[in-house]
Amino acid sequence: MSESTFERIYRVVRAIPEGRVATYGQVALLAGNPRWSRVVGYALHVNPDPQHIPCFRVVNRFGELSGAFAFGGMEMQRILLEAEGVEFEDDRVPLERYQWDGAGAPSFD
């Protein structure tokens, strides 16, 4: 993976507003390649700046938390999301209510 690939992913994740989530696939698409979902997961796992790259706002396509959340585990991811007002239904984020619409995402033309 090139550094620019990770930087694209981090730029997209930085754009996710407080109180919203994005899916791995959505981040991949916005970063320039819809096939990068696994790359997104890896990039977030090695996030060099969790204070400014809010990887906890990324969930899977079902709204489920990451079992491998690298910065305190799944429970910490939930705590951080709930602190921003995100609610859960059956241990999932209801994407129809909380999924980011992509407004303000960086452009990689």
ABEGO torsion letter per residue (X at the ends): XBAAAAAAAAAAAAABBBGBBBBAAAAAAAAGBAAAAAAAAAAAAABABAAABBAAABBBAAGBBBAABABGEAAAAAAAAAAAGBBBBGGBBBAAAABBAGBGBBBBX
